[in-house]
């Protein structure tokens, strides 16, 4: 069974940065298109950024130019570097398969709070 574990969230001031990490048991990330998603309180989960097996990246318009997704094959870890954070980036962040279709079981996510 695939288990996804996200980490790296926290409280940061507007304009600050965080780097989120996602590790997994049971899969090798480089074989899959992987992505980051977020869910703010009272809102639906939304796609944030994705990286394909060919290393192509995709970003939601709301984070383009501020967030960067990457994959470290040696560590089997997917990262999300988040810069110039805004209060509206506050959410729980999750990693999972990218694109349409089924997902692995969602992990617990990591909480990001952007506030002064």
C-alpha positions in Angstrom: 0.0 0.0 0.0 1.3 3.4 -0.9 1.8 5.8 1.9 2.4 9.5 1.3 3.9 11.7 4.0 4.1 15.5 3.6 6.2 17.8 5.8 7.7 21.2 6.0 4.7 23.4 6.7 4.5 26.0 9.4 3.7 29.6 10.2 5.3 32.2 8.0 4.9 35.9 7.5 3.6 37.3 4.2 6.5 37.4 1.8 8.3 34.5 3.4 9.3 31.1 2.1 8.8 27.5 2.9 9.9 24.2 1.4 7.5 21.3 1.5 8.6 17.7 1.2 6.8 14.6 0.2 8.1 11.1 0.7 6.5 7.8 0.0 6.6 4.1 0.8 5.7 1.7 -1.9 6.4 3.7 -5.0 9.2 5.3 -6.9 8.1 8.9 -7.8 10.1 9.1 -11.0 7.7 6.5 -12.5 4.7 8.8 -12.0 3.4 12.3 -12.7 3.3 13.8 -9.2 1.8 17.0 -7.9 1.0 19.2 -4.9 -2.6 20.1 -3.9 -4.0 22.3 -1.2 -7.2 22.7 0.7 -8.0 25.9 2.5 -10.6 25.9 5.3 -14.1 25.7 3.9 -12.9 25.2 0.3 -12.4 22.3 -2.1 -9.0 20.8 -2.7 -7.2 22.4 -5.6 -4.2 21.5 -7.8 -1.2 23.7 -7.2 1.8 22.3 -9.1 2.7 19.1 -11.0 5.8 17.5 -12.4 5.7 14.8 -15.1 7.9 11.8 -15.6 9.5 13.9 -18.4 10.3 16.7 -15.8 7.7 19.1 -17.3 6.1 21.3 -14.7 2.7 22.9 -14.5 1.4 25.5 -12.0 -1.8 27.0 -11.1 -2.0 30.6 -12.2 -2.3 31.7 -8.5 1.2 30.3 -7.7 3.0 30.7 -11.0 6.3 32.5 -10.6 6.3 32.0 -6.8 6.2 28.2 -6.3 8.6 25.6 -7.8 8.0 21.9 -7.8 11.0 19.5 -8.1 11.8 15.8 -7.7 15.0 14.4 -6.1 15.3 10.9 -7.5 18.1 10.0 -5.2 15.9 10.7 -2.2 12.6 9.8 -3.8 11.2 13.1 -2.6 9.0 15.6 -4.2 9.5 19.2 -3.1 7.5 22.4 -3.3 9.5 25.5 -2.8 7.1 28.3 -2.0 8.3 31.9 -2.1 6.6 35.3 -1.7 3.9 33.6 0.3 0.6 35.4 0.7 -2.2 34.9 3.2 -4.3 33.3 0.6 -1.8 30.5 0.3 -2.9 29.4 3.8 -4.1 25.8 3.5 -3.2 22.1 4.1 -0.9 20.9 1.4 -0.8 17.4 0.0 1.1 15.5 -2.6 -0.4 12.8 -4.9 -0.6 11.7 -8.5 -0.9 14.5 -11.0 -3.6 14.8 -13.6 -7.0 13.1 -14.1 -7.7 9.7 -12.8 -7.4 7.8 -9.5 -5.3 9.0 -6.7 -3.3 7.2 -4.0 -4.7 7.4 -0.6 -4.3 11.0 0.6 -1.7 11.6 3.4 -2.2 13.7 6.4 -0.9 16.8 4.6 1.2 19.6 6.0 -0.3 22.8 7.3 0.8 26.2 5.9 -0.3 29.4 7.6 0.7 32.7 6.2 0.0 35.5 8.6 1.6 38.5 10.2 
